[in-house]
């Protein structure tokens, strides 16, 4: 986990530049929002709770990097992050998900995140205990008995103890186990499992919105059962290590830490917020859209949501909303909602120069991805610089002629371009193939010329 204290806005932008091309204004806005979180933690406690996060609205067409900026920001700081479409929600009383479900989802993600971190911490200890337990199965300990008392009563039976007479055998087994020489051997393992009855709930909102977790409730009512399984030694070692990890993790501490992480560093990305904005009020679907905004408002303003892990406050969760805003404008949101998103950033549409950079510059560049995929078939794929320019030109032309879907157009163009190579790659082992501008034109020029055909293929 990167220490947020050491991350300046300039460093955050530099990290985002590794994955997202351009959009400097949006990167600056999220970098400042992230730094403000650290600043808030440094102010006196009586003022700390008064400082609300400055939520952001990103305005721009699809495929320009809105989601990627928010996702990379969350990954950078290991913050709980949830991306959800605002159009999934409906006003209370209608069929659909209620807005508080996103806080429950975010809390669930945070618990899993913290649990994974804790599991990593106890991994070595769990592996050691699992190894000892497996050795006990392979070489059962001798059941000892105490010496008979003078009264002649039966001696009490002692608990199993590792045999002092067989330490050498146990160590030999340990060595064989670590060297993998017992991997083909089967062992009988008792695995605990809870018998939970299947409960079907017919609910419009689904199980995730029920305040009572039926599975947990029934799980506590019914005792845990053990089931004997015959598994190979490596699998047995893994099962035992997982069980020990669960025992070593303090779930109460995990839950508390996860809740704090959600409240202090959680990020929710509300996509397609323009779909719930309406410029005509009072009839048709606009009534439901306004209802969703009214339901969203308390969550964004700051409320307390009941989750199965306890009460979660939303006062300091950072909300990043985004939308194309083709049909509506940010001013079409209700005034209270506008006030809760004080920072507005416009992302620019991508052109040919941006596409060239996207294909080559980022760490996860498309060209790098396809070269790595072909390398698995032992095929070396080389892209000439003129070919990359030609791919960018074709993507730009198609975007101008049809719906502008931004960088996502590059995926469709690249797939069509490399279709034949991908299909024949298993027969091209240990070969090298250079993609030239001529090859790009041969594969794509006819499709680009035929506008009707390109609508279906590109």
C-alpha positions as CSV (number, residue, x, y, z in Angstrom):
1,X,0.0,0.0,0.0
2,X,1.4,3.4,-1.1
3,X,1.6,5.9,1.8
4,X,-0.7,8.7,0.9
5,X,1.4,11.1,2.9
6,X,4.3,10.8,0.5
7,X,2.1,11.3,-2.6
8,X,2.1,14.9,-3.8
9,X,-0.4,15.9,-6.5
10,X,2.4,16.1,-9.0
11,X,3.4,12.5,-8.2
12,X,-0.2,11.3,-8.5
13,X,-0.5,12.9,-12.0
14,X,2.9,11.2,-12.9
15,X,1.5,7.8,-11.8
16,X,-1.7,8.4,-13.8
17,X,0.3,9.4,-16.9
18,X,1.7,5.8,-17.0
19,X,-1.8,4.5,-17.8
20,X,-3.9,7.4,-19.1
21,X,-3.0,9.6,-22.1
22,X,-3.8,13.3,-21.9
23,X,-6.7,14.7,-19.8
24,X,-4.3,16.8,-17.6
25,X,-7.1,18.8,-16.1
26,X,-9.0,15.8,-14.9
27,X,-5.8,14.2,-13.4
28,X,-5.1,17.5,-11.6
29,X,-8.6,17.5,-10.1
30,X,-8.4,14.0,-8.7
31,X,-4.8,14.5,-7.5
32,X,-5.9,17.5,-5.5
33,X,-8.9,15.7,-4.1
34,X,-6.7,12.8,-3.0
35,X,-4.2,15.2,-1.3
36,X,-7.0,17.0,0.4
37,X,-7.9,13.8,2.2
38,X,-4.5,13.6,3.8
39,X,-4.7,17.4,4.6
40,X,-8.0,16.8,6.4
41,X,-6.4,14.2,8.6
42,X,-3.8,16.7,9.7
43,X,-6.1,19.5,10.8
44,X,-7.4,19.8,14.5
45,X,-10.0,17.2,15.3
46,X,-12.8,19.7,16.0
47,X,-12.5,21.1,12.4
48,X,-11.7,17.7,10.8
49,X,-15.3,16.5,10.5
50,X,-16.5,19.8,9.1
51,X,-14.3,19.5,6.0
52,X,-16.4,17.7,3.3
53,X,-14.8,16.1,0.3
54,X,-14.9,18.1,-2.9
55,X,-16.8,15.7,-5.2
56,X,-16.1,15.8,-9.0
57,X,-18.2,15.6,-12.1
58,X,-16.2,14.5,-15.2
59,X,-17.9,15.6,-18.5
60,X,-16.8,14.0,-21.7
61,X,-17.6,11.5,-24.4
62,X,-17.2,7.8,-24.0
63,X,-13.7,6.2,-24.2
64,X,-11.7,9.3,-23.2
65,X,-10.4,7.9,-19.8
66,X,-13.0,9.0,-17.2
67,X,-13.4,5.5,-15.6
68,X,-9.7,4.7,-16.0
69,X,-8.6,7.8,-14.1
70,X,-10.8,7.0,-11.1
71,X,-9.9,3.3,-11.1
72,X,-6.2,3.9,-11.3
73,X,-6.5,6.5,-8.5
74,X,-8.1,4.0,-6.2
75,X,-5.6,1.3,-7.1
76,X,-2.7,3.7,-6.4
77,X,-3.8,4.2,-2.8
78,X,-5.4,0.8,-2.2
79,X,-8.7,2.6,-1.5
80,X,-12.0,0.7,-1.5
81,X,-13.4,1.5,-5.0
82,X,-16.8,0.9,-6.5
83,X,-17.9,1.7,-10.1
84,X,-21.6,1.7,-10.6
85,X,-24.0,3.1,-13.2
86,X,-26.5,5.7,-11.8
87,X,-29.1,4.4,-14.2
88,X,-29.2,1.1,-12.3
89,X,-30.9,2.8,-9.4
90,X,-34.6,3.7,-9.2
91,X,-36.7,5.7,-6.9
92,X,-37.8,4.0,-3.7
93,X,-41.0,2.1,-4.3
94,X,-40.1,1.2,-7.9
95,X,-38.5,-2.1,-9.2
96,X,-34.7,-1.7,-9.1
97,X,-31.8,-1.2,-6.6
98,X,-32.0,1.4,-3.9
99,X,-29.1,3.8,-3.7
100,X,-27.9,2.6,-0.2
101,X,-26.9,-0.8,-1.8
102,X,-23.8,0.8,-3.2
103,X,-22.5,1.6,0.3
104,X,-23.2,-2.0,1.3
105,X,-21.3,-3.2,-1.8
106,X,-18.4,-0.9,-1.1
107,X,-18.2,-2.1,2.5
108,X,-18.2,-5.8,1.3
109,X,-15.3,-4.9,-1.0
110,X,-13.4,-3.3,1.8
111,X,-13.8,-6.2,4.1
112,X,-12.5,-8.6,1.4
113,X,-9.6,-6.3,0.8
114,X,-8.6,-6.1,4.4
115,X,-9.1,-9.8,4.9
116,X,-6.8,-10.5,1.9
117,X,-4.1,-8.2,3.5
118,X,-4.5,-10.0,6.9
119,X,-4.3,-13.4,5.2
120,X,-1.1,-12.4,3.6
121,X,0.4,-11.4,7.0
122,X,-0.4,-14.8,8.6
123,X,0.4,-16.8,5.5
124,X,3.8,-18.1,6.8
125,X,2.5,-19.0,10.2
126,X,-0.6,-20.7,8.7
127,X,1.7,-22.7,6.3
128,X,3.8,-23.9,9.2
129,X,0.8,-25.1,11.2
130,X,-0.7,-26.7,8.1
131,X,2.6,-28.6,7.5
132,X,2.6,-29.9,11.1
133,X,-1.0,-31.0,10.8
134,X,-0.3,-32.8,7.5
135,X,2.7,-34.6,9.1
136,X,0.4,-35.7,11.9
137,X,-1.9,-37.2,9.3
138,X,1.0,-38.9,7.4
139,X,2.6,-40.0,10.7
140,X,0.0,-40.2,13.4
141,X,1.3,-39.3,16.9
142,X,1.4,-42.1,19.5
143,X,-1.3,-42.0,22.1
144,X,0.5,-42.0,25.4
145,X,-0.8,-43.3,28.8
146,X,0.2,-42.2,32.3
147,X,1.7,-44.9,34.7
148,X,-1.0,-46.8,36.6
149,X,-1.6,-45.5,40.1
150,X,-1.2,-47.8,43.1
151,X,-4.9,-48.0,43.8
152,X,-5.3,-50.1,40.7
153,X,-7.8,-47.8,38.9
154,X,-7.5,-47.5,35.2
155,X,-4.9,-45.0,34.0
156,X,-6.4,-41.8,32.4
157,X,-5.8,-41.6,28.7
158,X,-3.4,-38.9,27.6
159,X,-3.9,-36.7,24.5
160,X,-1.9,-37.7,21.4
161,X,1.7,-36.5,21.4
162,X,4.4,-36.6,18.8
163,X,6.4,-39.8,19.3
164,X,9.7,-39.1,20.9
165,X,11.0,-42.3,19.3
166,X,10.2,-41.2,15.8
167,X,11.6,-37.7,15.4
168,X,13.9,-38.8,12.6
169,X,11.1,-40.4,10.6
170,X,9.0,-37.2,11.0
171,X,11.9,-35.0,9.8
172,X,12.5,-37.4,6.8
173,X,8.8,-37.0,6.0
174,X,9.1,-33.2,6.3
175,X,12.0,-33.2,3.9
176,X,10.2,-35.4,1.4
177,X,7.1,-33.1,1.7
178,X,9.1,-30.0,1.0
179,X,10.9,-31.5,-1.9
180,X,7.5,-32.5,-3.5
181,X,8.2,-36.2,-3.4
182,X,4.9,-36.9,-1.7
183,X,2.8,-34.9,-4.2
184,X,1.2,-38.0,-5.8
185,X,0.2,-39.5,-2.4
186,X,-3.5,-39.3,-1.3
187,X,-4.5,-38.5,2.3
188,X,-7.9,-38.5,4.1
189,X,-8.8,-35.0,5.2
190,X,-11.7,-33.9,7.3
191,X,-13.1,-30.6,6.0
192,X,-15.6,-28.6,8.0
193,X,-18.7,-27.4,6.3
194,X,-21.9,-25.8,7.5
195,X,-25.2,-27.3,6.6
196,X,-27.2,-24.2,5.6
197,X,-30.7,-24.8,4.2
198,X,-31.5,-23.2,0.8
199,X,-33.8,-20.2,1.2
200,X,-35.4,-18.6,-1.8
201,X,-36.5,-15.1,-1.3
202,X,-38.7,-13.5,-4.0
203,X,-37.8,-9.8,-3.7
204,X,-37.6,-7.0,-6.2
205,X,-34.5,-5.6,-4.7
206,X,-32.8,-8.9,-4.2
207,X,-31.0,-10.5,-1.3
208,X,-28.3,-7.8,-1.1
209,X,-30.8,-5.2,0.3
210,X,-32.1,-7.3,3.1
211,X,-31.0,-6.0,6.5
212,X,-31.0,-9.6,8.0
213,X,-28.4,-11.8,6.5
214,X,-30.3,-15.1,6.3
215,X,-27.2,-17.2,5.4
216,X,-25.3,-16.0,8.5
217,X,-28.4,-16.4,10.7
218,X,-29.0,-20.0,9.7
219,X,-25.3,-20.7,9.7
220,X,-25.1,-19.9,13.4
221,X,-28.2,-22.1,14.1
222,X,-26.9,-25.2,12.5
223,X,-23.8,-26.9,13.7
224,X,-20.7,-27.2,11.6
225,X,-20.3,-30.7,10.0
226,X,-17.2,-32.4,8.9
227,X,-16.8,-34.2,5.6
228,X,-14.1,-36.7,4.8
229,X,-12.3,-36.1,1.5
230,X,-9.5,-38.0,-0.2
231,X,-7.1,-35.5,-1.7
232,X,-3.6,-35.3,-2.9
233,X,-0.9,-33.9,-0.5
234,X,-0.5,-30.5,-2.2
235,X,-4.3,-29.9,-2.1
236,X,-4.5,-31.0,1.5
237,X,-1.7,-28.6,2.4
238,X,-3.6,-25.8,0.7
239,X,-6.9,-26.6,2.4
240,X,-5.2,-26.9,5.9
241,X,-3.4,-23.5,5.3
242,X,-6.7,-21.8,4.3
243,X,-8.4,-23.2,7.5
244,X,-5.6,-22.0,9.7
245,X,-5.6,-18.6,8.0
246,X,-9.3,-18.2,8.9
247,X,-8.5,-19.1,12.5
248,X,-5.6,-16.7,12.8
249,X,-7.5,-13.7,11.4
250,X,-9.4,-11.6,13.9
251,X,-12.6,-10.8,12.0
252,X,-13.8,-8.2,14.4
253,X,-10.6,-6.2,13.8
254,X,-10.9,-6.8,10.0
255,X,-14.5,-5.5,10.0
256,X,-13.6,-2.4,12.1
257,X,-10.6,-1.6,9.9
258,X,-12.7,-2.1,6.7
259,X,-15.4,0.3,8.0
260,X,-12.9,3.0,8.8
261,X,-11.3,2.6,5.4
262,X,-14.6,3.0,3.6
263,X,-15.5,6.1,5.7
264,X,-12.1,7.8,5.3
265,X,-10.8,6.6,1.9
266,X,-13.7,5.1,0.0
267,X,-14.2,6.2,-3.6
268,X,-17.5,5.7,-5.5
269,X,-17.5,6.3,-9.3
270,X,-21.1,7.2,-10.4
271,X,-21.1,6.6,-14.1
272,X,-23.8,7.8,-16.5
273,X,-25.1,10.5,-14.1
274,X,-26.4,12.4,-17.1
275,X,-29.0,9.6,-17.6
276,X,-30.7,10.7,-14.3
277,X,-30.6,14.4,-15.2
278,X,-33.7,15.9,-16.8
279,X,-34.4,19.2,-18.4
280,X,-38.2,18.7,-18.4
281,X,-39.7,18.2,-15.0
282,X,-42.9,16.6,-13.9
283,X,-44.0,13.9,-16.4
284,X,-43.0,10.5,-17.9
285,X,-39.7,9.0,-16.8
286,X,-38.5,12.3,-15.5
287,X,-40.4,11.7,-12.3
288,X,-38.3,8.6,-11.6
289,X,-35.1,10.4,-12.6
290,X,-35.7,13.1,-10.1
291,X,-36.6,10.5,-7.5
292,X,-33.2,8.8,-8.0
293,X,-31.5,12.2,-7.5
294,X,-33.5,12.9,-4.4
295,X,-32.5,9.4,-3.0
296,X,-28.9,9.9,-4.0
297,X,-28.7,13.3,-2.3
298,X,-28.6,12.1,1.4
299,X,-25.9,9.5,0.6
300,X,-23.7,12.1,-1.2
301,X,-24.4,14.8,1.5
302,X,-23.6,12.4,4.3
303,X,-25.8,9.8,6.0
304,X,-25.4,6.6,8.0
305,X,-26.1,3.4,6.1
306,X,-26.9,0.1,7.9
307,X,-24.7,-2.8,6.6
308,X,-24.2,-6.3,7.9
309,X,-20.8,-5.1,9.2
310,X,-22.4,-2.2,11.2
311,X,-23.3,1.4,10.5
312,X,-21.2,3.2,7.9
313,X,-21.0,7.0,7.6
314,X,-20.8,8.4,4.1
315,X,-19.8,12.0,5.0
316,X,-16.2,11.6,3.8
317,X,-16.6,9.1,0.9
318,X,-15.3,10.7,-2.4
319,X,-17.9,10.6,-5.2
320,X,-16.7,11.0,-8.7
321,X,-19.6,11.3,-11.2
322,X,-19.2,11.1,-14.9
323,X,-21.4,11.4,-18.0
324,X,-21.3,12.4,-21.7
325,X,-24.0,15.0,-21.2
326,X,-25.1,15.0,-24.8
327,X,-28.8,15.4,-24.2
328,X,-28.6,17.1,-20.7
329,X,-26.3,19.5,-18.9
330,X,-24.9,19.4,-15.4
331,X,-27.3,22.3,-14.6
332,X,-30.2,19.9,-15.3
333,X,-29.4,18.1,-12.1
334,X,-31.4,19.3,-9.1
335,X,-29.7,22.3,-7.4
336,X,-28.9,20.4,-4.2
337,X,-27.1,17.7,-6.2
338,X,-25.2,20.4,-8.2
339,X,-24.0,21.9,-4.9
340,X,-22.6,18.5,-3.8
341,X,-20.4,18.3,-6.9
342,X,-18.5,21.6,-6.9
343,X,-15.6,20.5,-9.2
344,X,-16.4,20.1,-12.9
345,X,-13.9,18.9,-15.3
346,X,-14.3,18.6,-19.1
347,X,-12.4,15.8,-20.8
348,X,-11.4,16.4,-24.4
349,X,-12.3,14.0,-27.3
350,X,-9.3,12.0,-28.5
351,X,-7.6,12.6,-31.9
352,X,-5.0,10.9,-34.1
353,X,-2.0,12.1,-32.0
354,X,-3.7,10.8,-28.8
355,X,-4.4,7.4,-30.4
356,X,-0.7,7.1,-31.4
357,X,0.3,7.7,-27.8
358,X,-2.3,5.3,-26.5
359,X,-1.0,2.5,-28.8
360,X,2.6,2.9,-27.6
361,X,3.2,5.0,-24.4
362,X,1.2,3.5,-21.4
363,X,2.6,0.6,-19.5
364,X,-0.5,-1.4,-20.6
365,X,-0.4,-0.1,-24.2
366,X,-2.4,-2.0,-26.8
367,X,0.6,-2.8,-28.9
368,X,2.4,-4.2,-25.8
369,X,-0.7,-6.3,-25.0
370,X,-0.9,-7.9,-28.4
371,X,2.9,-8.6,-28.6
372,X,2.6,-10.3,-25.2
373,X,-0.3,-12.4,-26.4
374,X,1.5,-13.5,-29.5
375,X,4.7,-14.2,-27.5
376,X,2.8,-17.0,-25.8
377,X,2.6,-18.8,-29.2
378,X,6.3,-18.0,-29.7
379,X,5.4,-15.5,-32.4
380,X,7.3,-12.2,-32.5
381,X,5.0,-9.3,-33.5
382,X,6.7,-6.1,-34.6
383,X,4.8,-2.9,-35.4
384,X,6.4,-0.4,-37.7
385,X,5.9,3.3,-36.7
386,X,4.1,4.0,-40.0
387,X,1.7,1.1,-39.2
388,X,0.8,2.6,-35.8
389,X,0.2,6.0,-37.5
390,X,-2.1,4.3,-40.0
391,X,-4.0,2.5,-37.3
392,X,-4.5,5.8,-35.5
393,X,-5.7,7.5,-38.7
394,X,-8.2,4.8,-39.4
395,X,-9.6,4.9,-35.9
396,X,-10.0,8.7,-36.1
397,X,-11.8,8.5,-39.5
398,X,-14.2,5.8,-38.3
399,X,-14.9,7.8,-35.1
400,X,-15.6,10.9,-37.2
401,X,-18.0,9.1,-39.5
402,X,-19.9,7.2,-36.9
403,X,-20.4,7.4,-33.2
404,X,-17.3,8.7,-31.4
405,X,-16.4,5.9,-28.9
406,X,-12.9,7.3,-28.3
407,X,-10.1,4.9,-27.5
408,X,-12.4,1.9,-27.5
409,X,-12.4,2.2,-31.3
410,X,-8.7,1.1,-31.2
411,X,-9.8,-2.3,-29.8
412,X,-12.1,-3.0,-32.7
413,X,-9.6,-1.8,-35.3
414,X,-6.7,-3.9,-33.7
415,X,-8.9,-7.0,-33.5
416,X,-9.9,-6.8,-37.1
417,X,-6.3,-6.1,-38.2
418,X,-4.8,-9.0,-36.3
419,X,-7.6,-11.4,-36.9
420,X,-5.7,-13.6,-39.4
421,X,-2.5,-13.6,-37.4
422,X,-4.3,-14.6,-34.2
423,X,-6.1,-17.4,-36.0
424,X,-2.9,-18.8,-37.6
425,X,-0.5,-18.1,-34.6
426,X,-0.3,-21.8,-33.4
427,X,1.1,-22.7,-36.9
428,X,3.6,-19.8,-36.9
429,X,5.7,-20.9,-33.9
430,X,9.2,-19.3,-33.8
431,X,8.4,-16.9,-36.6
432,X,8.6,-13.1,-36.7
433,X,5.9,-11.0,-38.3
434,X,6.1,-7.2,-39.0
435,X,3.0,-5.1,-39.3
436,X,3.6,-2.4,-41.9
437,X,1.4,0.5,-43.1
438,X,0.8,-1.4,-46.3
439,X,-0.5,-4.5,-44.3
440,X,-2.8,-2.2,-42.3
441,X,-4.3,-0.6,-45.5
442,X,-4.7,-4.0,-47.1
443,X,-6.7,-5.4,-44.1
444,X,-8.8,-2.3,-43.3
445,X,-9.0,0.2,-46.3
446,X,-11.9,-1.6,-48.0
447,X,-13.9,-1.7,-44.8
448,X,-13.2,1.9,-44.1
449,X,-14.3,2.9,-47.6
450,X,-17.6,1.0,-47.4
451,X,-19.3,3.1,-44.7
452,X,-22.2,0.6,-44.4
453,X,-19.8,-2.3,-43.8
454,X,-17.7,-0.3,-41.3
455,X,-20.8,0.3,-39.2
456,X,-21.1,-3.4,-38.5
457,X,-17.4,-4.4,-38.4
458,X,-15.5,-1.4,-37.0
